[in-house]
Amino acid sequence: MGEIDFVNLPGLRTAYRTWGPPDARPVVALHPGSVDGATWAPLADALGDQVRLYAPDLRGYGATDRPGRYGFAPMTDDLGALLDALGLARVTLLGHSLGAVLAYRFAAAHPDRLAALVLEEPVPPVPMGFRVPPRPAGPQPFDWAAREAVLVELNDPDPAWWDRLDGISVPTLVVAGGPSSHLPQDELARMAARLPAAELVTIDAGHAVHASRPAEFHAAVSAFLSRAPA
């Protein structure tokens, strides 16, 4: 499952997991909605000594605090504060879905902190029309308000975010899930073409590529990291 620890960021006690040698290439993996950082344990096992993998629980998720204020702006601030707290000046960011959106938004805002970028089924910055589901009864493994806030932003993104994609110049791997994904694959292809140093790989697995086709996903990520700068 990975060693879990906590760090106190401004106004937020944050849980994170670590795998791999401390002196290996630092990779920070950002989970999608409805799960936490433990989702990256199989990837960490597959990459082994190739990386030092850090997998935080984002605000409102897992063992991290549920402060009540959510959205990509505070999550971007959290990520920068986490890198500072862990002494990580420059990292590879990897994210899936919600985590991939956070990754490319952080990359655009802080290009000096990035060595490379892996985006698994990133939600493109175009209006998505996602249905905001009703809050379920009973306790949840995350704060439902966090999910609601993110869906609202994904349904009505700032148009400037599309223009900011061409400012992300680091080597980038975009992993698309193919026709069984609920995301528009033509928009993912258009997004990858907009990123100056991106390559697009399609693994016909649906939206959760790393969970549905782990061997192919791990191989694609490992090959990319072997040729991308650390």
C-alpha positions in Angstrom: 0.0 0.0 0.0 3.0 2.3 0.4 4.2 4.1 3.5 1.6 6.8 4.5 2.6 10.0 6.2 1.2 13.4 6.9 2.4 16.9 6.3 0.9 20.2 7.6 0.3 22.5 4.7 -1.3 26.0 5.2 -4.7 25.2 6.6 -4.6 21.6 5.5 -3.2 18.4 7.0 -2.4 16.3 4.0 -1.9 12.5 3.8 0.5 11.1 1.2 2.1 7.8 0.3 5.6 7.0 -0.8 7.2 4.2 -2.7 10.7 3.7 -4.1 14.2 4.8 -3.3 14.5 8.3 -1.9 17.2 9.3 -4.4 15.2 8.1 -7.5 13.4 10.3 -10.0 10.6 12.1 -8.1 7.1 11.5 -9.5 4.0 12.9 -7.9 0.9 11.0 -8.8 -2.6 12.6 -8.5 -5.6 10.5 -8.1 -9.0 10.9 -9.8 -12.3 11.7 -8.0 -13.9 9.1 -5.7 -10.6 7.4 -4.7 -7.4 8.3 -3.0 -3.6 8.0 -3.5 -3.7 4.3 -2.8 -4.9 3.8 -6.4 -1.2 4.2 -7.6 0.2 1.3 -5.6 0.3 -1.1 -8.6 2.1 1.6 -10.7 4.6 2.0 -7.9 5.2 -1.7 -7.8 5.6 -1.9 -11.6 8.1 1.1 -11.8 10.1 -0.2 -8.8 13.4 1.5 -8.4 12.9 3.7 -11.4 11.1 6.4 -9.4 10.4 7.8 -6.0 6.6 7.9 -6.2 4.6 10.3 -4.0 0.8 10.0 -4.0 -1.1 12.6 -1.9 -4.7 12.4 -1.0 -6.2 15.6 -2.4 -8.1 18.0 -0.2 -11.4 16.4 0.8 -10.3 12.9 -0.1 -8.9 9.9 1.8 -7.1 10.8 5.0 -6.5 14.4 4.1 -8.6 17.1 5.8 -12.0 18.1 4.6 -11.8 21.9 4.9 -15.0 22.7 3.0 -13.3 24.9 0.3 -12.8 23.1 -2.9 -11.9 23.5 -6.6 -8.8 23.5 -8.7 -7.4 26.8 -7.4 -7.0 25.7 -3.8 -5.8 22.2 -5.0 -3.1 23.9 -7.2 -2.0 25.9 -4.1 -1.9 22.7 -2.1 0.2 20.9 -4.6 2.8 23.7 -4.7 2.9 23.8 -0.9 3.3 20.0 -0.8 6.3 20.1 -3.2 7.8 22.8 -1.0 7.2 20.9 2.2 8.8 17.7 0.7 11.8 19.6 -0.7 10.9 18.7 -4.3 12.1 21.5 -6.5 11.3 19.8 -9.8 9.2 16.7 -10.4 7.3 14.6 -13.0 3.6 15.0 -12.5 1.2 12.2 -13.3 -2.5 12.4 -13.0 -5.7 10.6 -13.9 -9.0 12.4 -14.8 -9.4 15.1 -12.0 -5.8 14.5 -11.1 -4.7 15.0 -14.7 -6.6 18.4 -14.8 -4.8 19.4 -11.7 -1.5 18.3 -13.2 -1.8 20.3 -16.4 -3.2 23.4 -14.6 -0.2 23.2 -12.2 2.2 22.7 -15.1 0.8 25.9 -16.8 1.1 27.9 -13.7 4.5 26.6 -12.5 6.5 25.5 -15.5 9.8 25.7 -13.6 8.6 22.9 -11.2 8.0 20.3 -13.9 10.4 17.9 -15.6 7.7 15.9 -17.5 4.0 15.3 -17.4 1.8 12.2 -17.7 -1.9 12.8 -18.3 -4.2 9.8 -18.2 -7.6 10.6 -19.7 -7.4 14.3 -18.8 -10.7 16.1 -18.9 -10.1 18.6 -21.7 -10.8 22.3 -20.9 -14.1 22.4 -22.9 -17.6 22.4 -21.5 -18.3 18.8 -20.6 -22.0 18.6 -19.6 -21.3 16.2 -16.7 -24.4 15.5 -14.6 -23.9 16.6 -11.0 -25.3 13.6 -9.1 -27.3 14.0 -5.9 -25.5 13.6 -2.7 -25.8 9.9 -1.5 -27.0 9.0 1.9 -24.5 7.9 4.5 -20.8 8.5 4.9 -18.5 8.7 1.9 -14.7 8.1 1.5 -14.5 11.7 0.4 -16.3 15.0 0.9 -19.1 15.1 -1.6 -18.8 18.9 -1.8 -15.3 18.4 -3.3 -16.8 16.3 -6.1 -19.5 18.8 -6.7 -17.1 21.7 -6.9 -14.9 20.0 -9.4 -17.8 19.0 -11.7 -19.1 22.5 -11.8 -15.7 23.8 -13.0 -15.3 21.0 -15.5 -18.7 21.8 -17.0 -17.9 25.5 -17.3 -14.1 25.9 -17.7 -12.4 29.2 -18.2 -11.8 29.4 -22.0 -8.3 30.8 -21.2 -7.2 27.3 -20.1 -7.3 26.0 -23.7 -4.9 28.8 -24.7 -2.6 28.0 -21.8 -2.0 24.5 -23.0 0.5 25.7 -25.6 2.6 27.1 -22.8 3.3 23.7 -21.3 6.5 22.8 -23.0 7.8 19.9 -21.0 7.7 16.4 -22.5 4.1 15.1 -22.0 2.5 11.7 -22.4 -1.3 11.8 -22.9 -2.9 8.4 -22.4 -6.4 8.1 -23.9 -8.8 5.3 -23.1 -10.3 4.8 -26.5 -14.0 4.6 -27.6 -15.2 3.0 -24.4 -14.3 6.1 -22.4 -16.9 8.6 -21.6 -14.5 11.4 -22.5 -14.6 12.7 -26.1 -11.6 11.2 -27.7 -11.4 13.7 -30.5 -11.0 16.5 -27.9 -8.3 14.5 -26.2 -6.5 14.2 -29.5 -6.9 17.9 -30.1 -5.6 18.7 -26.6 -2.5 16.5 -27.2 -1.9 18.3 -30.5 -2.1 21.6 -28.7 0.6 20.6 -26.2 4.0 21.5 -27.8 5.9 18.4 -26.7 3.1 15.8 -26.3 2.7 12.3 -27.6 -0.7 10.6 -27.6 -1.0 6.9 -26.8 -4.4 5.2 -26.9 -5.1 2.1 -24.8 -8.6 0.7 -25.4 -9.5 0.4 -21.7 -12.1 3.0 -21.1 -11.6 5.9 -18.7 -9.7 4.2 -15.9 -6.8 3.0 -18.0 -4.4 2.3 -15.1 -7.0 0.1 -13.4 -8.5 -1.7 -16.4 -5.3 -2.3 -18.5 -2.5 -1.9 -15.9 0.2 -3.8 -17.8 -0.1 -1.7 -20.9 -0.4 1.5 -18.9 2.7 0.7 -16.8 4.7 -0.2 -19.9 3.7 3.1 -21.6 4.6 5.2 -18.5 7.9 3.3 -17.9 9.0 3.8 -21.5 8.1 7.5 -21.5 10.0 8.1 -18.2 13.1 6.3 -19.5 13.4 8.9 -22.3 12.0 12.0 -20.6 14.4 14.3 -18.6 14.2 13.8 -14.8 
